[in-house]
């Protein structure tokens, strides 16, 4: 029987699982944190004309100093163009990385909801973790297995470059006949609230009135025209499209 001193170990860690030297990682690796920042900036660019350091810091829930340091790193990797006091914008390389990550994220959400039957309002955080570990080939296989879905469970396009005519509910006129197209705020607590008030993708909705103060909208929701009140923050995160009325 081999002793502890002379026995041979046949197990080997695959190269992809071996820890890299810290200096090598700092110099070359696009880490999960870098990917999250890049994806976050892409999402901010969809909402804001100019994305500032403060916007990035608020979105990522970090200090402005931390955001500034990361933006410098992203610039070194040619993922962003950052001019102090003039905003930040993704490069072509940064946009390509972001679109790939968002596609993987939304495919994973669809997989978790449709195949594994996880709650609609509880898959965003898990998808945020898994998106970093999927290759393009695996993402393609997931898409094929699900017959190439076009949206995530929250209605957002899996291909982030696709543009639709959906508008913020907060920007719509009273009495317009609308349908919920997608939910852009995917925090679990927000999605739970959306489920509670019935503003799911596909639901018919119309603004019946606006409060003169406080930015409160009164809505008629669903076929039974249930009346609910929502604030501007909620109405801004709900995208709607005009529905045809027969």
VENDACOR-V650121 format. One record per residue. N is the residue number from 1. RES is the residue in three letters. SS is DSSP state (~ for helix, > for strand, _ for the rest). PSI is psi in degrees with one decimal (999 if undefined). Layout:
N|RES|SS|PSI + N|RES|SS|PSI
//
This chain:
1|UNK|_|128.7 + 2|UNK|_|142.0 + 3|UNK|_|168.0 + 4|UNK|_|-30.0 + 5|UNK|_|-32.9 + 6|UNK|_|-0.3 + 7|UNK|_|150.3 + 8|UNK|_|138.4 + 9|UNK|_|120.5 + 10|UNK|_|-18.5 + 11|UNK|_|141.4 + 12|UNK|_|138.8 + 13|UNK|_|128.6 + 14|UNK|_|148.9 + 15|UNK|~|-36.5 + 16|UNK|~|-19.8 + 17|UNK|~|-7.8 + 18|UNK|_|138.1 + 19|UNK|_|136.8 + 20|UNK|_|157.6 + 21|UNK|_|141.8 + 22|UNK|~|-41.4 + 23|UNK|~|-37.9 + 24|UNK|~|-42.3 + 25|UNK|~|-45.6 + 26|UNK|~|-35.8 + 27|UNK|~|-37.2 + 28|UNK|~|-25.1 + 29|UNK|_|134.3 + 30|UNK|_|101.7 + 31|UNK|_|171.3 + 32|UNK|~|-40.1 + 33|UNK|~|-43.7 + 34|UNK|~|-42.9 + 35|UNK|~|-41.1 + 36|UNK|~|-42.5 + 37|UNK|~|-45.2 + 38|UNK|~|-45.7 + 39|UNK|~|-39.2 + 40|UNK|~|-40.9 + 41|UNK|~|-38.2 + 42|UNK|~|-45.4 + 43|UNK|~|-38.9 + 44|UNK|~|-38.5 + 45|UNK|~|-27.9 + 46|UNK|~|-21.0 + 47|UNK|~|-28.1 + 48|UNK|_|145.1 + 49|UNK|_|-41.2 + 50|UNK|_|127.5 + 51|UNK|>|118.6 + 52|UNK|_|168.9 + 53|UNK|~|-40.1 + 54|UNK|~|-37.3 + 55|UNK|~|-43.0 + 56|UNK|~|-44.4 + 57|UNK|~|-43.5 + 58|UNK|~|-43.4 + 59|UNK|~|-40.8 + 60|UNK|~|-3.9 + 61|UNK|_|47.5 + 62|UNK|_|172.2 + 63|UNK|_|154.8 + 64|UNK|~|-36.0 + 65|UNK|~|-42.2 + 66|UNK|~|-40.8 + 67|UNK|~|-41.2 + 68|UNK|~|-42.8 + 69|UNK|~|-42.8 + 70|UNK|~|-37.1 + 71|UNK|~|-35.0 + 72|UNK|~|-42.5 + 73|UNK|~|-42.0 + 74|UNK|~|-37.0 + 75|UNK|~|-40.5 + 76|UNK|~|-31.4 + 77|UNK|_|5.6 + 78|UNK|_|36.4 + 79|UNK|_|-25.3 + 80|UNK|>|159.7 + 81|UNK|>|118.3 + 82|UNK|>|116.1 + 83|UNK|>|114.7 + 84|UNK|_|134.0 + 85|UNK|_|1.2 + 86|UNK|_|3.8 + 87|UNK|>|176.5 + 88|UNK|>|144.9 + 89|UNK|>|141.7 + 90|UNK|>|144.2 + 91|UNK|_|176.2 + 92|UNK|~|-39.1 + 93|UNK|~|-42.5 + 94|UNK|~|-40.5 + 95|UNK|~|-40.9 + 96|UNK|~|-42.0 + 97|UNK|~|-43.9 + 98|UNK|~|-44.8 + 99|UNK|~|-39.6 + 100|UNK|~|-45.1 + 101|UNK|~|-43.2 + 102|UNK|~|-39.9 + 103|UNK|~|-47.7 + 104|UNK|~|-42.9 + 105|UNK|~|-48.4 + 106|UNK|~|-30.6 + 107|UNK|~|-41.6 + 108|UNK|~|-42.5 + 109|UNK|~|-44.7 + 110|UNK|~|-40.1 + 111|UNK|~|-46.0 + 112|UNK|~|-37.6 + 113|UNK|~|-48.4 + 114|UNK|~|-39.2 + 115|UNK|_|-46.0 + 116|UNK|_|-6.7 + 117|UNK|_|37.0 + 118|UNK|_|155.2 + 119|UNK|_|139.9 + 120|UNK|_|-32.1 + 121|UNK|_|10.5 + 122|UNK|_|27.9 + 123|UNK|_|-12.3 + 124|UNK|~|-47.8 + 125|UNK|~|-40.1 + 126|UNK|~|-40.4 + 127|UNK|~|-34.5 + 128|UNK|~|-34.3 + 129|UNK|~|-43.9 + 130|UNK|~|-28.0 + 131|UNK|~|-27.9 + 132|UNK|~|-13.5 + 133|UNK|~|1.4 + 134|UNK|_|132.0 + 135|UNK|_|166.2 + 136|UNK|~|-36.6 + 137|UNK|~|-44.2 + 138|UNK|~|-41.2 + 139|UNK|~|-41.4 + 140|UNK|~|-38.9 + 141|UNK|~|-37.6 + 142|UNK|~|-44.9 + 143|UNK|~|-43.9 + 144|UNK|~|-41.1 + 145|UNK|~|-28.4 + 146|UNK|_|16.5 + 147|UNK|_|40.2 + 148|UNK|_|66.0 + 149|UNK|_|150.7 + 150|UNK|_|-17.6 + 151|UNK|>|159.8 + 152|UNK|_|173.8 + 153|UNK|_|-20.5 + 154|UNK|_|5.7 + 155|UNK|_|-3.3 + 156|UNK|_|140.9 + 157|UNK|>|134.1 + 158|UNK|_|-37.5 + 159|UNK|_|104.8 + 160|UNK|_|-14.1 + 161|UNK|_|-11.2 + 162|UNK|_|130.0 + 163|UNK|_|132.1 + 164|UNK|_|-174.9 + 165|UNK|_|14.7 + 166|UNK|_|140.9 + 167|UNK|>|160.1 + 168|UNK|>|137.1 + 169|UNK|~|-33.1 + 170|UNK|~|-19.8 + 171|UNK|~|-0.8 + 172|UNK|_|158.5 + 173|UNK|_|158.5 + 174|UNK|_|143.0 + 175|UNK|_|0.6 + 176|UNK|_|137.8 + 177|UNK|_|111.7 + 178|UNK|>|166.2 + 179|UNK|>|138.8 + 180|UNK|>|126.2 + 181|UNK|>|-45.6 + 182|UNK|>|160.6 + 183|UNK|>|120.0 + 184|UNK|_|-18.6 + 185|UNK|_|109.4 + 186|UNK|_|21.5 + 187|UNK|_|138.5 + 188|UNK|~|-42.6 + 189|UNK|~|-33.4 + 190|UNK|~|-43.1 + 191|UNK|~|-36.8 + 192|UNK|~|-41.8 + 193|UNK|~|-40.8 + 194|UNK|~|-41.5 + 195|UNK|~|-42.2 + 196|UNK|~|-39.7 + 197|UNK|~|-3.6 + 198|UNK|_|19.2 + 199|UNK|_|61.9 + 200|UNK|_|155.7 + 201|UNK|_|133.8 + 202|UNK|_|-15.7 + 203|UNK|_|135.7 + 204|UNK|>|140.8 + 205|UNK|>|150.3 + 206|UNK|>|143.9 + 207|UNK|>|117.8 + 208|UNK|>|-33.6 + 209|UNK|>|165.2 + 210|UNK|>|135.9 + 211|UNK|_|140.9 + 212|UNK|_|-22.0 + 213|UNK|_|149.7 + 214|UNK|_|-0.8 + 215|UNK|_|40.3 + 216|UNK|_|132.3 + 217|UNK|>|133.9 + 218|UNK|>|126.9 + 219|UNK|>|151.9 + 220|UNK|>|120.0 + 221|UNK|>|133.8 + 222|UNK|_|177.9 + 223|UNK|_|-28.2 + 224|UNK|_|1.1 + 225|UNK|_|43.9 + 226|UNK|>|136.7 + 227|UNK|>|129.0 + 228|UNK|>|161.3 + 229|UNK|>|135.6 + 230|UNK|>|156.6 + 231|UNK|_|172.4 + 232|UNK|~|-36.6 + 233|UNK|~|-41.4 + 234|UNK|~|-45.7 + 235|UNK|~|-28.8 + 236|UNK|~|-30.0 + 237|UNK|~|-4.0 + 238|UNK|>|119.6 + 239|UNK|>|136.0 + 240|UNK|>|159.6 + 241|UNK|>|157.0 + 242|UNK|>|133.1 + 243|UNK|_|147.2 + 244|UNK|_|140.4 + 245|UNK|_|117.8 + 246|UNK|_|999
//
